[in-house]
Amino acid sequence: MKRSVQKRFGTVLPALGFVVLLAGAAYAQALEALSIASQGGQKQSFRVEVARNDADRAQGLMYRRSMPADQGMLFDFGRVEPVSMWMQNTYLPLDMLFIRPDGTIARIAANTEPLSTRTIPSGEPVLAVLELNAGTAARLGIKPGDRVEHPIFKR
């Protein structure tokens, strides 16, 4: 019996490892290039996951414990409207950049409180929200009026 179990696991474990490897590759392929051009002409580059449907927008960055400094999540709402975000089940403190349809940053909610259910309003109709690690906007000098460059702003 012991040999049979080893034989089964001997074929299952490498297959499981391959699936994990593929999942990691799929995640890496899901990242898209995004940059932010300051009004002073400097450009910052990021790799972002894009939440394009209700399920992905509802999940957002919930339950994650870390995110690389050059990554973020872009919420594409598909239409221009006032939006509100929250931090329920989100362990990472974030900067939220509320973005108009032309790509300009309307508002930045800096250093949002992890796990809070307090709503964070856009303040005006926006097309998207970019979430970055807390402190990123201040550290890089990103301000309202700067322009986010990504294909969703070229519709």
C-alpha positions as CSV (number, residue, x, y, z in Angstrom):
1,M,0.0,0.0,0.0
2,K,2.8,2.4,0.9
3,R,4.4,2.0,-2.5
4,S,1.1,2.7,-4.3
5,V,0.7,6.0,-2.4
6,Q,4.2,7.0,-3.2
7,K,3.6,6.2,-6.9
8,R,0.4,8.2,-7.0
9,F,2.0,11.2,-5.3
10,G,5.1,10.8,-7.5
11,T,3.0,11.7,-10.5
12,V,0.6,14.1,-8.8
13,L,3.1,16.4,-7.2
14,P,5.1,17.2,-10.3
15,A,1.8,17.9,-12.1
16,L,0.6,20.1,-9.3
17,G,3.9,22.0,-9.4
18,F,3.4,22.5,-13.2
19,V,-0.1,24.0,-12.5
20,V,1.3,26.4,-9.9
21,L,4.0,27.4,-12.4
22,L,1.4,28.1,-15.1
23,A,-0.8,30.0,-12.6
24,G,2.2,32.2,-11.8
25,A,2.9,32.8,-15.5
26,A,-0.7,33.7,-16.1
27,Y,-0.6,36.2,-13.3
28,A,2.6,37.8,-14.7
29,Q,0.9,38.0,-18.1
30,A,-2.1,39.6,-16.6
31,L,0.0,42.7,-15.6
32,E,-0.3,45.6,-18.0
33,A,2.0,48.6,-18.4
34,L,0.8,52.0,-17.0
35,S,2.6,55.2,-16.5
36,I,1.9,58.5,-14.8
37,A,3.3,61.7,-16.4
38,S,3.7,64.6,-14.0
39,Q,2.9,68.1,-15.0
40,G,6.6,68.8,-14.7
41,G,7.4,66.1,-17.4
42,Q,8.6,63.3,-15.2
43,K,7.2,59.8,-15.9
44,Q,6.7,56.9,-13.4
45,S,6.1,53.4,-14.7
46,F,4.0,50.7,-13.1
47,R,2.6,47.2,-13.8
48,V,-1.0,46.9,-13.0
49,E,-3.8,44.3,-12.8
50,V,-6.9,45.7,-14.4
51,A,-10.3,45.0,-12.9
52,R,-12.7,45.2,-15.8
53,N,-15.8,43.4,-14.5
54,D,-18.0,43.5,-11.4
55,A,-16.5,40.4,-9.8
56,D,-12.9,41.6,-10.2
57,R,-13.8,45.1,-9.0
58,A,-15.5,43.7,-6.0
59,Q,-12.5,41.5,-5.1
60,G,-9.9,44.2,-5.8
61,L,-6.9,43.8,-3.6
62,M,-8.7,42.1,-0.7
63,Y,-6.9,39.6,1.5
64,R,-3.5,40.4,0.0
65,R,-0.7,41.0,2.5
66,S,1.9,42.6,0.1
67,M,2.3,44.2,-3.3
68,P,5.5,45.0,-5.1
69,A,6.4,48.7,-5.1
70,D,6.0,49.0,-8.9
71,Q,2.6,47.3,-9.1
72,G,-1.0,48.3,-8.5
73,M,-4.5,47.7,-9.5
74,L,-6.5,49.7,-12.0
75,F,-10.3,49.6,-11.7
76,D,-11.9,50.3,-15.0
77,F,-15.6,51.2,-14.5
78,G,-16.4,51.3,-18.2
79,R,-18.4,54.5,-17.9
80,V,-17.9,57.9,-16.3
81,E,-19.7,58.2,-12.9
82,P,-19.1,59.2,-9.3
83,V,-17.7,56.1,-7.5
84,S,-16.9,55.2,-3.9
85,M,-14.3,52.7,-2.8
86,W,-13.7,51.1,0.6
87,M,-11.0,49.0,2.3
88,Q,-13.1,46.1,3.7
89,N,-10.9,43.0,3.9
90,T,-8.0,44.9,2.4
91,Y,-4.9,44.6,4.6
92,L,-2.6,46.9,2.5
93,P,-2.8,50.6,3.2
94,L,-3.2,52.2,-0.3
95,D,-3.2,55.4,-2.2
96,M,-6.3,55.7,-4.4
97,L,-6.0,57.8,-7.5
98,F,-9.4,58.8,-9.0
99,I,-9.0,59.3,-12.7
100,R,-11.1,61.2,-15.3
101,P,-11.8,59.8,-18.7
102,D,-9.0,61.9,-20.3
103,G,-6.5,60.2,-17.9
104,T,-6.0,63.2,-15.6
105,I,-6.0,62.5,-11.9
106,A,-9.0,64.2,-10.2
107,R,-8.2,63.3,-6.6
108,I,-5.9,61.3,-4.5
109,A,-7.0,59.6,-1.3
110,A,-3.6,58.9,0.4
111,N,-2.8,56.3,3.0
112,T,-6.2,54.8,3.2
113,E,-7.0,52.8,6.4
114,P,-6.7,49.0,6.1
115,L,-9.9,47.0,6.8
116,S,-12.1,50.1,7.1
117,T,-15.7,50.1,5.8
118,R,-15.7,53.9,5.5
119,T,-16.4,54.9,1.9
120,I,-14.0,57.0,0.0
121,P,-15.7,59.0,-2.7
122,S,-14.3,60.1,-6.0
123,G,-15.5,63.6,-5.5
124,E,-16.6,63.9,-9.2
125,P,-17.4,61.5,-12.1
126,V,-14.4,59.3,-13.0
127,L,-13.7,56.5,-15.3
128,A,-11.2,54.6,-13.2
129,V,-9.3,54.3,-9.9
130,L,-5.7,53.3,-9.5
131,E,-4.6,51.7,-6.3
132,L,-0.9,51.9,-5.3
133,N,0.9,51.1,-2.1
134,A,0.3,53.8,0.5
135,G,2.8,56.7,0.3
136,T,3.7,56.1,-3.4
137,A,2.0,59.2,-4.6
138,A,3.8,61.4,-2.1
139,R,7.1,59.7,-2.6
140,L,7.0,60.1,-6.4
141,G,5.4,63.6,-6.3
142,I,2.2,62.4,-8.1
143,K,-0.5,65.0,-7.8
144,P,-4.0,65.8,-9.1
145,G,-3.7,67.0,-12.7
146,D,-1.0,64.5,-13.6
147,R,-1.9,62.2,-16.4
148,V,-2.2,58.4,-16.3
149,E,-1.3,56.7,-19.5
150,H,-3.0,53.4,-20.2
151,P,-5.2,52.2,-23.2
152,I,-8.5,52.6,-21.3
153,F,-8.0,56.4,-21.5
154,K,-7.8,56.3,-25.3
155,R,-11.3,55.1,-26.0
